[in-house]
Structure formats: structure tokens, C-alpha cells
Amino acid sequence: MAFLEDIFKGSNIVTGLAIGIGVGIVAPAVIPALRPIAKSIIKAGLIAYDQGRVALMELNEQTGDILAEARAELAEVGKAAGEPGA
């Protein structure tokens, strides 16, 4: 840690140039190597999103079914209460 602190502590132009050149040399080699990993992470995120969307649609459908059943039961109770002699 002290090494990194020493590098960034001073305003040495040689150090800045060395870091810049190092990044310029290493970045083109590292970025293509990270592309498949990034692609896999994005694919996993899309799959999770799609599965979540499907789960929410199923939950919405089940909730709608329960709501329809409850309304039907309330309508039956209302009809039964409205009948004479009940």
C-alpha cells in the first residue's frame, strides 16, 4: 500500500507518464480478454430479468383469479341475502 501512496503522492511527471504508457500498453490486451466475461454477465442478467418478468406475470394471473373468485362469492352472498325468506 505504501508503494501506491508513494506513486500518487508526488507530482512527478515521469511517474505519470509511466502509468499512462503502462495503461496504454496493457489496456488493449486486457479489454478483449474481459469481453467474454462481460458478455456472460450481461446474458445472465437478461435471463434473470426474463425469469422475473415471467414470475410476476404468473403472480398477476393468480392474483386476478383469486380476485375473480372473491367477487363471485360476494355476488352469491348478495343474491342469497336479497332472496325473500332467506
GROMACS elastic network, one bead per residue, 0.5 to 0.9 nm:
[ bonds ]
;  ai    aj funct       b0    kb
    1     4     6  0.53522   500
    1     5     6  0.63356   500
    1     6     6  0.86647   500
    2     6     6  0.60189   500
    2     7     6  0.85656   500
    3     6     6  0.51050   500
    3     7     6  0.62547   500
    3     8     6  0.88211   500
    4     7     6  0.50657   500
    4     8     6  0.63034   500
    4     9     6  0.83253   500
    5     8     6  0.53671   500
    5     9     6  0.56757   500
    5    10     6  0.89488   500
    6     9     6  0.50850   500
    6    10     6  0.69789   500
    7    10     6  0.66894   500
    7    11     6  0.87167   500
    7    12     6  0.83925   500
    7    15     6  0.69014   500
    7    16     6  0.86987   500
    8    11     6  0.73534   500
    8    12     6  0.86035   500
    8    15     6  0.83654   500
    8    16     6  0.86028   500
    9    12     6  0.87425   500
   10    13     6  0.89993   500
   10    15     6  0.88154   500
   11    14     6  0.88958   500
   11    15     6  0.80321   500
   11    16     6  0.79009   500
   12    15     6  0.54205   500
   12    16     6  0.65187   500
   12    17     6  0.88420   500
   13    16     6  0.50068   500
   13    17     6  0.61017   500
   13    18     6  0.85172   500
   14    17     6  0.50837   500
   14    18     6  0.60654   500
   14    19     6  0.86109   500
   15    18     6  0.50538   500
   15    19     6  0.62033   500
   15    20     6  0.85472   500
   16    19     6  0.52146   500
   16    20     6  0.61073   500
   16    21     6  0.85835   500
   17    21     6  0.60139   500
   17    22     6  0.83600   500
   18    21     6  0.52138   500
   18    22     6  0.59802   500
   18    23     6  0.85590   500
   19    22     6  0.50085   500
   19    23     6  0.61167   500
   19    24     6  0.84754   500
   20    23     6  0.52127   500
   20    24     6  0.60829   500
   20    25     6  0.86539   500
   21    25     6  0.61444   500
   21    26     6  0.85225   500
   22    25     6  0.51936   500
   22    26     6  0.59821   500
   22    27     6  0.82354   500
   23    26     6  0.51276   500
   23    27     6  0.55095   500
   23    28     6  0.86149   500
   24    27     6  0.56615   500
   24    28     6  0.71439   500
   25    28     6  0.64529   500
   25    29     6  0.73835   500
   26    29     6  0.54023   500
   26    30     6  0.61273   500
   26    31     6  0.86204   500
   27    30     6  0.50656   500
   27    31     6  0.58292   500
   27    32     6  0.87538   500
   28    31     6  0.56183   500
   28    32     6  0.69383   500
   29    32     6  0.62747   500
   29    33     6  0.68987   500
   30    33     6  0.51964   500
   30    34     6  0.63306   500
   30    35     6  0.89079   500
   31    34     6  0.51764   500
   31    35     6  0.63790   500
   32    35     6  0.51872   500
   32    36     6  0.78645   500
   33    36     6  0.68480   500
   33    37     6  0.78564   500
   34    37     6  0.52795   500
   34    38     6  0.61673   500
   34    39     6  0.86036   500
   35    38     6  0.51117   500
   35    39     6  0.60585   500
   35    40     6  0.86087   500
   36    40     6  0.61276   500
   36    41     6  0.86312   500
   37    40     6  0.51161   500
   37    41     6  0.62715   500
   37    42     6  0.86822   500
   38    41     6  0.51063   500
   38    42     6  0.62069   500
   38    43     6  0.86196   500
   39    42     6  0.51273   500
   39    43     6  0.61475   500
   39    44     6  0.86244   500
   40    43     6  0.50595   500
   40    44     6  0.61401   500
   40    45     6  0.85864   500
   41    44     6  0.51371   500
   41    45     6  0.62362   500
   41    46     6  0.87286   500
   42    45     6  0.50475   500
   42    46     6  0.62509   500
   42    47     6  0.86831   500
   43    46     6  0.50850   500
   43    47     6  0.61938   500
   43    48     6  0.86136   500
   44    47     6  0.51118   500
   44    48     6  0.61571   500
   44    49     6  0.85518   500
   45    48     6  0.51165   500
   45    49     6  0.60857   500
   45    50     6  0.86304   500
   46    49     6  0.50093   500
   46    50     6  0.61513   500
   46    51     6  0.85897   500
   47    50     6  0.51596   500
   47    51     6  0.61586   500
   47    52     6  0.85334   500
   48    51     6  0.51432   500
   48    52     6  0.60600   500
   48    53     6  0.85365   500
   49    52     6  0.51139   500
   49    53     6  0.61356   500
   49    54     6  0.86962   500
   50    53     6  0.50415   500
   50    54     6  0.62386   500
   50    55     6  0.86198   500
   51    54     6  0.51266   500
   51    55     6  0.61560   500
   51    56     6  0.86254   500
   52    55     6  0.50382   500
   52    56     6  0.61521   500
   52    57     6  0.86140   500
   53    56     6  0.51379   500
   53    57     6  0.62324   500
   53    58     6  0.87169   500
   54    57     6  0.50782   500
   54    58     6  0.62565   500
   54    59     6  0.86131   500
   55    58     6  0.51531   500
   55    59     6  0.61669   500
   55    60     6  0.85826   500
   56    60     6  0.60487   500
   56    61     6  0.85650   500
   57    60     6  0.50023   500
   57    61     6  0.61891   500
   57    62     6  0.86609   500
   58    61     6  0.50334   500
   58    62     6  0.61704   500
   58    63     6  0.85137   500
   59    62     6  0.51201   500
   59    63     6  0.60473   500
   59    64     6  0.85049   500
   60    63     6  0.50841   500
   60    64     6  0.61011   500
   60    65     6  0.86416   500
   61    64     6  0.50494   500
   61    65     6  0.62328   500
   61    66     6  0.87199   500
   62    65     6  0.50409   500
   62    66     6  0.62536   500
   62    67     6  0.85705   500
   63    66     6  0.51303   500
   63    67     6  0.61010   500
   63    68     6  0.85985   500
   64    67     6  0.50185   500
   64    68     6  0.61251   500
   64    69     6  0.86145   500
   65    68     6  0.51099   500
   65    69     6  0.62089   500
   65    70     6  0.86436   500
   66    69     6  0.50888   500
   66    70     6  0.61686   500
   66    71     6  0.86452   500
   67    70     6  0.51183   500
   67    71     6  0.62160   500
   67    72     6  0.86253   500
   68    71     6  0.51432   500
   68    72     6  0.61552   500
   68    73     6  0.86516   500
   69    72     6  0.50667   500
   69    73     6  0.62002   500
   69    74     6  0.86154   500
   70    73     6  0.51216   500
   70    74     6  0.61874   500
   70    75     6  0.86198   500
   71    74     6  0.50123   500
   71    75     6  0.61218   500
   71    76     6  0.86475   500
   72    75     6  0.50279   500
   72    76     6  0.62502   500
   72    77     6  0.86749   500
   73    76     6  0.50669   500
   73    77     6  0.62116   500
   73    78     6  0.85614   500
   74    77     6  0.50686   500
   74    78     6  0.60912   500
   74    79     6  0.86072   500
   75    79     6  0.61553   500
   75    80     6  0.85654   500
   76    79     6  0.50991   500
   76    80     6  0.60776   500
   76    81     6  0.85323   500
   77    80     6  0.50638   500
   77    81     6  0.60763   500
   77    82     6  0.85570   500
   78    81     6  0.51520   500
   78    82     6  0.61606   500
   78    83     6  0.88375   500
   79    82     6  0.50779   500
   79    83     6  0.64168   500
   80    83     6  0.54172   500
   80    84     6  0.87434   500
   80    86     6  0.68666   500
   81    84     6  0.80481   500
   81    86     6  0.63641   500
   82    86     6  0.77146   500
   83    86     6  0.57672   500
